[in-house]
Amino acid sequence: MQPLNLEAFSLYWLMIGAVLGSSITPLIWEKRRRNPWLGALIGLMTGILGGQIAGRLILMLVEPASQSLAAVLSLLGSLPVLLPLWLWVKPAPQQRIRTAGFVAGTMTPFLFYLLTLSIFPLLWAIALAFFDYSPRNAGGPILGLGRDNPFVGLQHFQQMIDGSGRDGRIFQNSLSNTLLFTALVLPLNFVITIPLAVMIESVHAILKTAFRAIFFLPVVTSSVGVAVIWGYIFNAQYGLLNQGLEAVGIPGVSWLQDQRATLLGIPTAMLAVVIAYLWKDFGYNLVIFIAALQAIPEEMKDAARVDGAGPWQVFWNVTLPLLRPTLLVTSVLTVISSFQVFDLIQVMTQGGPGRVGQTRVLVLDIYESAFRFERMGWAAAISVVMFGVVALLTVAQTRLLRTRWDY
């Protein structure tokens, strides 16, 4: 019988105890005329400490008899500590100003999860970027940093700028591939979705609903499934695309494997991934644009038609300017999503073809550096750079597309 993983159970006790304590205690304290926000804080700390202490105690006492029962009971180990806090707290002697206990009981667990699962990992990644950290090495007493995981300062970032060594060259290639992928996806997405949204908006309501559902289906489809399907289409030996080309007398192309195959100077492997990504993702922006078109007052279009504007002039001078707020939102979301592309490329090309990789992007570089080569410090540095680039692009898009008016 293998021993239980105490590190994993410590995390379970932390999360479960924190949620139980911070969500239920404010409701009880408000009912007894006490400050629910103070109750949320006390319940949070009691749940965390009580879960750790009682969980370990339950494991120690029950595990010799039944390991599975000990594991289940230990997950609720914070309850014996929280129950006295809920049952024996006395009502306040006088009526106090009552605040919303439901709000306190809802917001406190949410803020705790935001702190532990979002803010702390972000700060941890920033800290790791300045260390040559690997989980295989014996580090110092503080979070495993130091000793065999030495502090290297800005060395990682300097290597990225210089392109020195294999890691530096791979990073620069990954960054350029990610920027190229985003530069292709963003305009092509808009070229597809905006005209298509205008056409769908002009049809009957029943057809409009059907078209929205049809075009949105790829968005909810598994990315791995989409990658497998498009990988089959672009396959050099038995792919549907090459079979169609050969049927009309055009020789097939090794779309995903030949690093010399290009179209307009762009590797065909990159174009194949872009096509697969657009097919899966464009339905999301399409639905947003359809909703935005429905919100544009018809009176503005009618006024333009009265002045003699044709359909193209109405679209270019009325509809498109009024879509600028929606263009900003969809542009930012598309750029962020493009920088996060991973599963399509991992399944279709594994970052290839070529030694450095014509489709190797930043997230794939982060994944392989962290989990294949266990170089967490270098992967964290790439993550920080990626975060900074996305932030700069978001600011640039906001300044370019923001509006100071409303309708």
NORMO-V509280 format. One record per residue. N is the residue number from 1. RES is the residue in three letters. PHI is phi in radians with two decimals (* if undefined). Layout:
# NORMO-V509280
N|RES|PHI  N|RES|PHI
This chain:
# NORMO-V509280
1|MET|*  2|GLN|-1.33  3|PRO|-1.22  4|LEU|-1.25  5|ASN|-1.40  6|LEU|-1.17  7|GLU|-1.14  8|ALA|-1.15  9|PHE|-1.16  10|SER|-1.05  11|LEU|-1.19  12|TYR|-1.06  13|TRP|-1.06  14|LEU|-1.07  15|MET|-1.20  16|ILE|-1.15  17|GLY|-1.10  18|ALA|-1.12  19|VAL|-1.19  20|LEU|-1.05  21|GLY|-1.19  22|SER|-1.49  23|SER|-1.70  24|ILE|-1.61  25|THR|-1.01  26|PRO|-1.05  27|LEU|-1.14  28|ILE|-1.20  29|TRP|-1.19  30|GLU|-1.16  31|LYS|-1.09  32|ARG|-1.77  33|ARG|1.10  34|ARG|-2.00  35|ASN|-1.18  36|PRO|-1.18  37|TRP|-1.19  38|LEU|-1.15  39|GLY|-1.10  40|ALA|-1.10  41|LEU|-1.17  42|ILE|-1.13  43|GLY|-1.12  44|LEU|-1.10  45|MET|-1.18  46|THR|-1.12  47|GLY|-1.11  48|ILE|-1.17  49|LEU|-1.19  50|GLY|-1.13  51|GLY|-1.11  52|GLN|-1.17  53|ILE|-1.24  54|ALA|-1.18  55|GLY|-1.08  56|ARG|-1.15  57|LEU|-1.12  58|ILE|-1.14  59|LEU|-1.06  60|MET|-1.15  61|LEU|-1.49  62|VAL|-1.69  63|GLU|-1.02  64|PRO|-1.06  65|ALA|-1.49  66|SER|-2.69  67|GLN|-1.19  68|SER|-1.13  69|LEU|-1.14  70|ALA|-1.09  71|ALA|-1.12  72|VAL|-1.18  73|LEU|-1.13  74|SER|-1.17  75|LEU|-1.15  76|LEU|-1.83  77|GLY|-1.15  78|SER|-1.31  79|LEU|-1.09  80|PRO|-1.04  81|VAL|-1.51  82|LEU|-1.38  83|LEU|-1.00  84|PRO|-1.05  85|LEU|-1.14  86|TRP|-1.42  87|LEU|-1.53  88|TRP|-1.83  89|VAL|-1.19  90|LYS|-1.52  91|PRO|-1.10  92|ALA|-1.15  93|PRO|-1.15  94|GLN|-2.36  95|GLN|-1.15  96|ARG|-1.86  97|ILE|-1.21  98|ARG|-1.54  99|THR|-1.86  100|ALA|-1.30  101|GLY|-1.18  102|PHE|-1.11  103|VAL|-1.12  104|ALA|-1.12  105|GLY|-1.26  106|THR|-1.62  107|MET|-1.28  108|THR|-1.11  109|PRO|-1.08  110|PHE|-1.10  111|LEU|-1.13  112|PHE|-1.13  113|TYR|-1.13  114|LEU|-1.07  115|LEU|-1.19  116|THR|-1.43  117|LEU|-1.83  118|SER|-2.18  119|ILE|-1.22  120|PHE|-1.08  121|PRO|-1.05  122|LEU|-1.14  123|LEU|-1.13  124|TRP|-1.14  125|ALA|-1.13  126|ILE|-1.11  127|ALA|-1.16  128|LEU|-1.12  129|ALA|-1.09  130|PHE|-1.78  131|PHE|-2.22  132|ASP|-1.54  133|TYR|-1.72  134|SER|-2.50  135|PRO|-1.13  136|ARG|-1.31  137|ASN|-1.59  138|ALA|-1.48  139|GLY|-1.68  140|GLY|-1.38  141|PRO|-1.28  142|ILE|-1.72  143|LEU|0.98  144|GLY|1.29  145|LEU|-1.60  146|GLY|1.65  147|ARG|0.96  148|ASP|-1.35  149|ASN|-1.96  150|PRO|-1.30  151|PHE|-1.33  152|VAL|-2.06  153|GLY|1.11  154|LEU|-1.63  155|GLN|-1.07  156|HIS|-1.07  157|PHE|-1.21  158|GLN|-1.11  159|GLN|-1.15  160|MET|-1.16  161|ILE|-1.20  162|ASP|-1.30  163|GLY|1.22  164|SER|-1.43  165|GLY|1.32  166|ARG|-1.12  167|ASP|-1.09  168|GLY|-1.12  169|ARG|-1.17  170|ILE|-1.13  171|PHE|-1.10  172|GLN|-1.08  173|ASN|-1.14  174|SER|-1.13  175|LEU|-1.13  176|SER|-1.14  177|ASN|-1.13  178|THR|-1.14  179|LEU|-1.14  180|LEU|-1.12  181|PHE|-1.03  182|THR|-1.14  183|ALA|-1.14  184|LEU|-1.44  185|VAL|-1.21  186|LEU|-1.06  187|PRO|-1.18  188|LEU|-1.13  189|ASN|-1.05  190|PHE|-1.22  191|VAL|-1.08  192|ILE|-1.43  193|THR|-1.33  194|ILE|-1.15  195|PRO|-1.06  196|LEU|-1.14  197|ALA|-1.13  198|VAL|-1.11  199|MET|-1.18  200|ILE|-1.14  201|GLU|-1.13  202|SER|-1.53  203|VAL|-1.59  204|HIS|-1.12  205|ALA|-1.04  206|ILE|-1.15  207|LEU|-1.13  208|LYS|-1.05  209|THR|-1.12  210|ALA|-1.14  211|PHE|-1.12  212|ARG|-1.03  213|ALA|-1.14  214|ILE|-1.13  215|PHE|-1.28  216|PHE|-1.52  217|LEU|-1.01  218|PRO|-1.06  219|VAL|-1.12  220|VAL|-1.61  221|THR|-1.42  222|SER|-1.03  223|SER|-1.10  224|VAL|-1.14  225|GLY|-1.08  226|VAL|-1.08  227|ALA|-1.11  228|VAL|-1.13  229|ILE|-1.10  230|TRP|-1.25  231|GLY|-1.10  232|TYR|-1.19  233|ILE|-1.10  234|PHE|-1.60  235|ASN|-1.08  236|ALA|-1.25  237|GLN|-1.56  238|TYR|-2.17  239|GLY|-1.22  240|LEU|-1.12  241|LEU|-1.15  242|ASN|-1.15  243|GLN|-1.11  244|GLY|-1.17  245|LEU|-1.15  246|GLU|-1.17  247|ALA|-1.17  248|VAL|-1.83  249|GLY|1.55  250|ILE|-1.76  251|PRO|-1.14  252|GLY|-1.22  253|VAL|-2.17  254|SER|-1.45  255|TRP|-1.09  256|LEU|-1.80  257|GLN|-1.98  258|ASP|-1.56  259|GLN|-1.29  260|ARG|-1.54  261|ALA|-1.37  262|THR|-2.36  263|LEU|-2.43  264|LEU|1.02  265|GLY|1.43  266|ILE|-1.83  267|PRO|-0.98  268|THR|-1.12  269|ALA|-1.10  270|MET|-1.14  271|LEU|-1.11  272|ALA|-1.11  273|VAL|-1.16  274|VAL|-1.08  275|ILE|-1.08  276|ALA|-1.09  277|TYR|-1.15  278|LEU|-1.09  279|TRP|-1.05  280|LYS|-1.37  281|ASP|-1.79  282|PHE|-1.20  283|GLY|-1.10  284|TYR|-1.13  285|ASN|-1.15  286|LEU|-1.05  287|VAL|-1.11  288|ILE|-1.13  289|PHE|-1.17  290|ILE|-1.09  291|ALA|-1.12  292|ALA|-1.16  293|LEU|-1.13  294|GLN|-1.17  295|ALA|-1.48  296|ILE|-1.31  297|PRO|-1.06  298|GLU|-1.15  299|GLU|-1.06  300|MET|-1.15  301|LYS|-1.19  302|ASP|-1.11  303|ALA|-1.12  304|ALA|-1.17  305|ARG|-1.17  306|VAL|-1.07  307|ASP|-1.36  308|GLY|1.72  309|ALA|-1.32  310|GLY|-1.50  311|PRO|-1.00  312|TRP|-1.16  313|GLN|-1.17  314|VAL|-1.08  315|PHE|-1.14  316|TRP|-1.28  317|ASN|-1.76  318|VAL|-2.09  319|THR|-1.15  320|LEU|-1.11  321|PRO|-1.07  322|LEU|-1.29  323|LEU|-1.58  324|ARG|-1.03  325|PRO|-1.05  326|THR|-1.22  327|LEU|-1.04  328|LEU|-1.10  329|VAL|-1.10  330|THR|-1.17  331|SER|-1.12  332|VAL|-1.11  333|LEU|-1.13  334|THR|-1.18  335|VAL|-1.11  336|ILE|-1.06  337|SER|-1.13  338|SER|-1.16  339|PHE|-1.21  340|GLN|-1.66  341|VAL|-1.07  342|PHE|-2.61  343|ASP|-1.16  344|LEU|-1.06  345|ILE|-1.22  346|GLN|-1.07  347|VAL|-1.43  348|MET|-1.40  349|THR|-2.26  350|GLN|0.94  351|GLY|1.56  352|GLY|-1.45  353|PRO|-1.44  354|GLY|1.69  355|ARG|-1.16  356|VAL|-1.39  357|GLY|1.91  358|GLN|-1.36  359|THR|-2.12  360|ARG|-1.29  361|VAL|-1.95  362|LEU|-1.12  363|VAL|-1.16  364|LEU|-1.15  365|ASP|-1.12  366|ILE|-1.10  367|TYR|-1.06  368|GLU|-1.21  369|SER|-1.12  370|ALA|-1.41  371|PHE|-1.87  372|ARG|-1.67  373|PHE|-1.74  374|GLU|0.98  375|ARG|-1.83  376|MET|-1.15  377|GLY|-1.12  378|TRP|-1.15  379|ALA|-1.11  380|ALA|-1.13  381|ALA|-1.09  382|ILE|-1.09  383|SER|-1.08  384|VAL|-1.12  385|VAL|-1.11  386|MET|-1.08  387|PHE|-1.05  388|GLY|-1.15  389|VAL|-1.13  390|VAL|-1.11  391|ALA|-1.10  392|LEU|-1.12  393|LEU|-1.13  394|THR|-1.14  395|VAL|-1.10  396|ALA|-1.09  397|GLN|-1.13  398|THR|-1.11  399|ARG|-1.19  400|LEU|-1.36  401|LEU|-1.90  402|ARG|-1.19  403|THR|-2.18  404|ARG|-1.96  405|TRP|-2.38  406|ASP|-2.54  407|TYR|-2.37
